[in-house]
Amino acid sequence: MAHPSVAVNPRDARDGSDFYDRLPLFTRFTQLTDPSIYTPLPEGWVLGLADIVRSTAAIEAGGYKAVNTAAAAIIASVANALSDKDFPFVFGGDGANLALPPEDEDAGRQALAAAAAWVRDELGMHMRVALVPVAVVRANGLDVRVARFAPSPDVSYAMFTGGGLAWAEPQMKSGAFPVPAAAAGVRPDLTGLSCRFSEIEAQHGVILSLIVVPSGQGDPAAFAPWAERFLEVAESGSDAGRPVPAGGPVQRWPPAGFALEARAMRPVAGSRLMTRIALGVRTLAAHIIFKTGLKVGGFDPARYRRQLVENTDFRKFDDGLRMTLDCTPALADRLEALLASAAAAGLARYGVHRQSAALMTCFVPSPTRSDHVHFVDGATGGYAAAARTLKDKR
């Protein structure tokens, strides 16, 4: 999932199978509030959407790590089916959204169906999946435009605007454009999917998950400058930071997500016991390497930890702003006051959720490559809980 280092003009990147590869890279997150930097998806593309049904019940039962794993499995399944070909995707905590060109639609459909079957068979949850043609979105007066944000030299994440995703999600939930789960026994390729790290305790006092979207009532052009000012408050000073410590998350053995990772692995010799033994040996070796700092072959644990922190996905735009912040209670109060003020002015709608720790779910195609991606969410509901409060406010 590496990206090119040369940025091009978005006007030169609107067509062709290499559309996404040729989009310019933006390295300052506040740039993403500017609608003019986004490029419309080419004709013929489709949106893939997935979410866990009744994720609230899983949260209340303490199973949010499994929910996050299911969401990341959607991305891992499609990425492996496309042989690491880059495509736009966004992790949403209890689901994921992505976009695919026409030539990858069939492979993407099969990967989505297989992932939904795995979530059903291995995690005991129901995942809704849909493929929505971008042409249908545009026929309803909306669009899907995309930009690429590079938090480090090694990875990039897609950002979306145009209202298309926000329109497509309720369509999926109503049963439109469905992708049925595959038959029992069909498994996706989830190579690289892991969730080995323990919960990441807040360093500043609060892990704040927030979702902010335009209200649809006031001047839509006013949302972008407001969002930029909000980000300046959220990310200025020493009261807030990324929800991953500089040295990376705490790693223990056996890892916190051992059982989930074992379920994601292809069975060893057709045996669950042999699969768990193989994973136990692999994770123990990794634990020793990280503890000792020993370089093995092309793997440098110190370099990997630095890349992990830099590559982490903790803020995004997908027709609105999503963030997971480690901040002081005072800053959390200030941010909520700003959000309430924007809501009262008819500028934005929002949902927030406070917790004391964060979760990390990883997709590492190869430990010796630098383009490993890491999704962060709040540990006790995160984005899913924030989305629920947003829905309640509506």
C-alpha positions as CSV (number, residue, x, y, z in Angstrom):
1,M,0.0,0.0,0.0
2,A,2.9,2.3,-0.7
3,H,2.3,5.5,-2.5
4,P,4.3,7.5,-5.1
5,S,6.4,10.4,-3.9
6,V,5.6,12.7,-6.9
7,A,2.4,14.8,-6.6
8,V,0.5,15.8,-9.7
9,N,-2.2,18.3,-10.5
10,P,-5.6,16.8,-9.7
11,R,-6.9,17.9,-13.1
12,D,-4.4,15.4,-14.7
13,A,-5.6,12.6,-12.5
14,R,-9.3,12.3,-13.2
15,D,-9.3,9.4,-15.6
16,G,-7.5,6.1,-16.1
17,S,-6.9,3.0,-14.0
18,D,-4.1,4.8,-12.2
19,F,-6.5,7.6,-11.0
20,Y,-5.9,7.1,-7.3
21,D,-2.1,6.6,-7.6
22,R,-1.8,9.9,-9.5
23,L,-3.7,12.1,-7.0
24,P,-1.5,14.6,-5.3
25,L,-0.5,14.0,-1.7
26,F,-1.3,16.5,1.0
27,T,0.8,16.4,4.2
28,R,-0.9,19.1,6.3
29,F,-4.2,17.8,7.7
30,T,-5.8,21.3,7.8
31,Q,-5.5,21.4,4.0
32,L,-8.2,18.7,3.9
33,T,-10.8,21.2,5.0
34,D,-10.5,22.9,1.5
35,P,-13.1,21.4,-0.9
36,S,-11.2,22.6,-3.9
37,I,-8.4,20.0,-3.4
38,Y,-10.7,17.1,-3.9
39,T,-11.0,15.3,-7.2
40,P,-14.3,13.6,-8.4
41,L,-14.1,9.8,-8.8
42,P,-14.1,8.8,-12.5
43,E,-17.2,7.5,-14.2
44,G,-17.9,3.8,-13.6
45,W,-16.5,3.6,-10.1
46,V,-18.4,2.0,-7.2
47,L,-18.5,2.7,-3.5
48,G,-18.1,-0.3,-1.1
49,L,-19.7,0.2,2.3
50,A,-19.9,-2.1,5.3
51,D,-21.0,-1.8,8.9
52,I,-21.8,-4.0,11.9
53,V,-25.5,-4.4,12.7
54,R,-26.2,-3.7,16.3
55,S,-22.7,-2.7,17.2
56,T,-24.1,-1.0,20.3
57,A,-24.7,-4.5,21.8
58,A,-21.1,-5.5,21.2
59,I,-19.9,-2.3,22.8
60,E,-22.0,-2.9,25.9
61,A,-20.7,-6.4,26.1
62,G,-17.1,-5.2,26.0
63,G,-16.5,-6.6,22.5
64,Y,-15.5,-3.4,20.7
65,K,-12.1,-4.8,19.8
66,A,-13.8,-7.5,17.7
67,V,-16.0,-4.8,16.1
68,N,-12.8,-2.8,15.1
69,T,-11.3,-6.0,13.8
70,A,-14.3,-6.7,11.6
71,A,-14.1,-3.2,10.2
72,A,-10.4,-3.5,9.4
73,A,-11.1,-7.0,7.9
74,I,-13.1,-5.3,5.1
75,I,-10.0,-3.3,4.1
76,A,-7.6,-6.1,4.5
77,S,-9.7,-8.5,2.5
78,V,-10.1,-6.1,-0.5
79,A,-6.4,-5.1,-0.3
80,N,-5.2,-8.7,-0.5
81,A,-7.7,-9.5,-3.2
82,L,-6.2,-6.6,-5.3
83,S,-2.6,-7.7,-4.6
84,D,-1.8,-4.5,-2.7
85,K,-3.1,-2.2,-5.5
86,D,-3.9,1.1,-3.9
87,F,-7.5,2.1,-3.6
88,P,-9.4,4.8,-1.5
89,F,-10.7,3.5,1.9
90,V,-11.7,4.9,5.2
91,F,-11.9,3.0,8.6
92,G,-15.0,4.0,10.6
93,G,-14.7,1.9,13.8
94,D,-17.8,-0.3,13.3
95,G,-17.5,-0.3,9.5
96,A,-15.4,0.8,6.6
97,N,-16.0,2.6,3.2
98,L,-14.0,2.3,0.0
99,A,-14.1,3.1,-3.7
100,L,-13.1,0.8,-6.6
101,P,-12.7,1.3,-10.3
102,P,-14.8,-0.8,-12.7
103,E,-12.1,-3.4,-13.4
104,D,-11.8,-4.2,-9.7
105,E,-15.5,-4.4,-8.9
106,D,-15.9,-8.1,-9.3
107,A,-12.8,-8.9,-7.2
108,G,-14.0,-6.4,-4.6
109,R,-17.5,-7.8,-4.5
110,Q,-16.1,-11.3,-3.8
111,A,-13.7,-10.0,-1.1
112,L,-16.5,-8.1,0.6
113,A,-18.8,-11.1,0.6
114,A,-16.0,-13.3,2.0
115,A,-15.2,-10.8,4.7
116,A,-18.9,-10.6,5.7
117,A,-19.0,-14.4,5.9
118,W,-15.9,-14.5,8.1
119,V,-17.4,-11.9,10.4
120,R,-20.6,-14.0,10.6
121,D,-18.8,-17.4,11.0
122,E,-15.9,-16.4,13.2
123,L,-17.0,-13.4,15.2
124,G,-20.7,-14.1,15.4
125,M,-21.8,-10.7,14.1
126,H,-23.9,-9.6,11.2
127,M,-22.1,-7.2,8.8
128,R,-24.1,-5.3,6.2
129,V,-22.3,-4.8,2.9
130,A,-23.3,-2.8,-0.2
131,L,-21.8,-1.7,-3.6
132,V,-23.2,1.6,-4.7
133,P,-22.5,2.9,-8.3
134,V,-21.1,6.4,-8.2
135,A,-23.4,7.1,-11.2
136,V,-26.4,6.6,-8.9
137,V,-25.0,9.0,-6.3
138,R,-24.6,11.7,-9.0
139,A,-28.1,11.0,-10.4
140,N,-29.3,12.0,-6.9
141,G,-27.5,15.3,-7.1
142,L,-24.5,14.5,-5.0
143,D,-20.9,13.5,-5.7
144,V,-17.9,11.6,-4.4
145,R,-14.6,13.4,-4.5
146,V,-11.4,12.2,-3.0
147,A,-8.1,13.5,-1.8
148,R,-5.0,11.7,-0.4
149,F,-3.5,12.6,3.0
150,A,0.0,11.4,3.7
151,P,0.7,11.5,7.5
152,S,4.2,10.1,6.8
153,P,6.4,9.4,3.8
154,D,5.3,5.8,3.8
155,V,1.5,5.7,3.8
156,S,-1.5,7.7,2.6
157,Y,-5.2,7.7,3.6
158,A,-8.2,8.6,1.5
159,M,-10.4,11.6,2.4
160,F,-13.9,12.0,0.9
161,T,-16.3,14.8,0.3
162,G,-19.2,15.7,-1.9
163,G,-22.0,14.2,0.2
164,G,-22.0,10.8,-1.7
165,L,-20.9,8.6,1.2
166,A,-23.3,10.3,3.6
167,W,-26.1,9.6,1.1
168,A,-25.0,6.0,0.4
169,E,-24.8,4.8,4.0
170,P,-28.5,5.1,4.8
171,Q,-29.2,3.5,1.4
172,M,-27.1,0.5,2.5
173,K,-28.9,0.3,5.9
174,S,-32.3,0.3,4.1
175,G,-31.2,-2.8,2.1
176,A,-30.3,-1.1,-1.2
177,F,-27.4,-2.4,-3.4
178,P,-26.7,-5.4,-1.1
179,V,-23.7,-7.7,-1.3
180,P,-24.8,-11.0,0.3
181,A,-22.3,-12.7,2.6
182,A,-20.6,-15.7,1.0
183,A,-21.5,-19.3,1.9
184,A,-20.4,-20.9,5.1
185,G,-16.7,-21.9,4.9
186,V,-15.7,-19.2,2.4
187,R,-12.8,-17.3,3.9
188,P,-11.2,-14.0,2.9
189,D,-7.5,-13.5,2.7
190,L,-6.8,-11.6,5.8
191,T,-3.0,-11.8,5.7
192,G,-1.5,-9.0,7.7
193,L,-4.6,-8.3,9.9
194,S,-3.6,-8.2,13.5
195,C,-4.6,-6.5,16.8
196,R,-1.8,-7.4,19.1
197,F,-1.4,-4.3,21.2
198,S,-2.9,-3.7,24.6
199,E,-5.3,-0.8,25.2
200,I,-3.5,2.5,25.0
201,E,-4.1,4.5,28.1
202,A,-4.7,8.3,27.7
203,Q,-1.6,10.3,28.5
204,H,-3.5,13.6,28.9
205,G,-6.6,12.3,30.7
206,V,-9.2,11.7,28.0
207,I,-9.4,9.8,24.7
208,L,-12.0,11.9,22.8
209,S,-13.7,10.4,19.8
210,L,-15.6,12.9,17.8
211,I,-17.6,13.1,14.5
212,V,-18.6,16.5,13.0
213,V,-20.7,16.9,9.9
214,P,-22.2,19.9,8.1
215,S,-25.7,20.6,9.4
216,G,-27.3,20.9,6.0
217,Q,-29.1,24.0,7.2
218,G,-26.6,26.9,7.1
219,D,-24.2,28.0,4.3
220,P,-22.3,24.9,3.3
221,A,-19.3,27.0,2.3
222,A,-19.0,28.1,5.9
223,F,-18.2,24.6,7.2
224,A,-14.7,24.4,5.8
225,P,-13.2,27.5,7.4
226,W,-15.0,26.6,10.7
227,A,-13.4,23.1,10.5
228,E,-10.0,24.6,9.9
229,R,-10.3,26.8,13.0
230,F,-11.6,23.9,15.1
231,L,-8.6,21.8,14.1
232,E,-6.3,24.6,15.1
233,V,-7.8,24.6,18.6
234,A,-7.8,20.8,18.8
235,E,-4.2,20.3,17.7
236,S,-2.5,23.4,19.2
237,G,-0.4,23.4,22.4
238,S,0.5,20.6,24.8
239,D,-3.1,19.8,25.9
240,A,-3.6,17.2,23.1
241,G,-1.7,14.8,20.9
242,R,-2.1,11.7,18.8
243,P,-3.5,8.8,20.8
244,V,-0.3,6.7,20.4
245,P,2.7,7.4,22.6
246,A,6.0,8.2,21.0
247,G,7.4,4.8,21.7
248,G,4.4,3.0,20.4
249,P,1.7,1.0,22.3
250,V,2.5,-1.4,25.1
251,Q,3.2,-4.9,23.8
252,R,2.6,-8.0,26.0
253,W,2.6,-11.7,25.4
254,P,0.3,-13.3,24.8
255,P,-1.0,-10.3,22.9
256,A,-4.4,-8.9,23.8
257,G,-5.9,-9.8,20.4
258,F,-4.5,-13.3,20.1
259,A,-7.8,-15.1,19.7
260,L,-9.0,-12.6,17.0
261,E,-5.8,-12.9,15.1
262,A,-5.9,-16.7,15.3
263,R,-9.4,-16.6,13.7
264,A,-8.1,-14.3,10.9
265,M,-5.3,-16.8,10.0
266,R,-5.7,-19.4,7.4
267,P,-6.0,-22.7,9.3
268,V,-2.7,-24.6,9.8
269,A,-3.1,-28.3,8.9
270,G,-6.8,-27.8,9.1
271,S,-6.6,-27.5,12.9
272,R,-7.6,-24.6,15.2
273,L,-5.1,-25.9,17.8
274,M,-2.2,-26.0,15.3
275,T,-3.2,-22.5,14.1
276,R,-3.0,-21.2,17.7
277,I,0.3,-22.9,18.3
278,A,1.8,-21.5,15.1
279,L,0.5,-18.0,16.0
280,G,1.8,-18.4,19.6
281,V,5.3,-19.2,18.3
282,R,5.2,-16.3,15.8
283,T,3.9,-13.7,18.4
284,L,6.4,-14.9,21.0
285,A,9.3,-14.4,18.6
286,A,8.0,-10.9,17.7
287,H,7.6,-10.1,21.4
288,I,11.3,-11.1,22.1
289,I,12.5,-9.1,19.1
290,F,10.7,-6.0,20.3
291,K,11.8,-6.4,23.9
292,T,15.5,-6.9,23.0
293,G,15.6,-4.5,20.1
294,L,17.3,-7.2,18.1
295,K,17.5,-6.6,14.3
296,V,16.5,-9.7,12.4
297,G,17.1,-9.8,8.6
298,G,15.5,-6.7,7.1
299,F,13.4,-6.0,10.2
300,D,14.5,-3.3,12.7
301,P,12.0,-3.1,15.6
302,A,13.0,0.5,16.5
303,R,12.4,1.7,13.0
304,Y,9.1,-0.2,12.9
305,R,7.9,1.5,16.1
306,R,8.7,4.9,14.6
307,Q,6.9,4.1,11.5
308,L,3.9,2.8,13.5
309,V,3.5,6.1,15.3
310,E,3.9,8.2,12.1
311,N,1.6,5.9,10.0
312,T,-1.3,5.8,12.5
313,D,-4.7,6.8,11.2
314,F,-6.4,8.9,13.9
315,R,-8.1,11.7,11.9
316,K,-10.0,11.8,8.7
317,F,-12.6,13.4,6.5
318,D,-15.4,11.4,5.0
319,D,-18.1,14.0,4.4
320,G,-17.2,15.3,7.8
321,L,-14.5,15.3,10.4
322,R,-13.6,12.2,12.5
323,M,-10.9,12.3,15.1
324,T,-9.6,10.3,18.0
325,L,-7.6,12.7,20.3
326,D,-5.7,12.2,23.5
327,C,-6.4,15.4,25.3
328,T,-6.9,17.0,28.7
329,P,-10.4,17.2,30.2
330,A,-10.2,21.0,29.9
331,L,-9.5,20.8,26.2
332,A,-12.3,18.2,25.7
333,D,-14.7,20.7,27.5
334,R,-13.5,23.5,25.2
335,L,-13.9,21.5,22.1
336,E,-17.4,20.4,23.1
337,A,-18.3,24.0,23.7
338,L,-17.1,24.9,20.2
339,L,-19.2,22.1,18.8
340,A,-22.3,23.1,20.7
341,S,-21.9,26.7,19.5
342,A,-21.6,25.5,15.9
343,A,-24.6,23.3,16.3
344,A,-26.6,26.2,17.7
345,A,-25.6,28.4,14.8
346,G,-26.9,25.7,12.3
347,L,-23.4,25.2,11.0
348,A,-22.7,21.6,12.1
349,R,-24.0,18.5,13.8
350,Y,-21.7,16.4,16.1
351,G,-21.3,13.4,18.3
352,V,-18.6,12.9,20.9
353,H,-17.6,10.1,23.2
354,R,-15.1,10.2,26.1
355,Q,-13.1,7.2,27.3
356,S,-9.9,6.5,29.2
357,A,-8.1,4.4,26.5
358,A,-7.7,3.7,22.8
359,L,-7.6,0.6,20.7
360,M,-5.3,-0.1,17.7
361,T,-6.0,-2.5,14.9
362,C,-3.2,-3.1,12.3
363,F,-2.9,-4.2,8.7
364,V,0.7,-5.2,8.1
365,P,1.2,-6.9,4.7
366,S,4.8,-7.4,5.5
367,P,6.8,-6.5,8.6
368,T,9.8,-5.6,6.5
369,R,7.9,-3.0,4.5
370,S,7.3,0.5,5.7
371,D,3.7,0.9,4.4
372,H,2.0,-0.8,7.3
373,V,-1.3,0.9,8.4
374,H,-2.7,1.3,11.9
375,F,-6.3,2.2,12.8
376,V,-7.0,3.9,16.1
377,D,-10.4,4.1,17.8
378,G,-11.6,4.7,21.4
379,A,-11.6,1.6,23.5
380,T,-15.2,1.7,24.8
381,G,-17.2,2.7,21.7
382,G,-15.1,5.3,20.0
383,Y,-16.5,6.3,16.6
384,A,-19.5,4.0,16.9
385,A,-20.6,5.6,20.2
386,A,-19.9,9.1,18.8
387,A,-22.1,8.2,15.8
388,R,-24.8,7.1,18.1
389,T,-24.9,10.5,19.9
390,L,-24.8,12.2,16.5
391,K,-27.9,10.2,15.5
392,D,-29.6,10.9,18.7
393,K,-29.1,14.7,18.2
394,R,-30.6,14.4,14.7
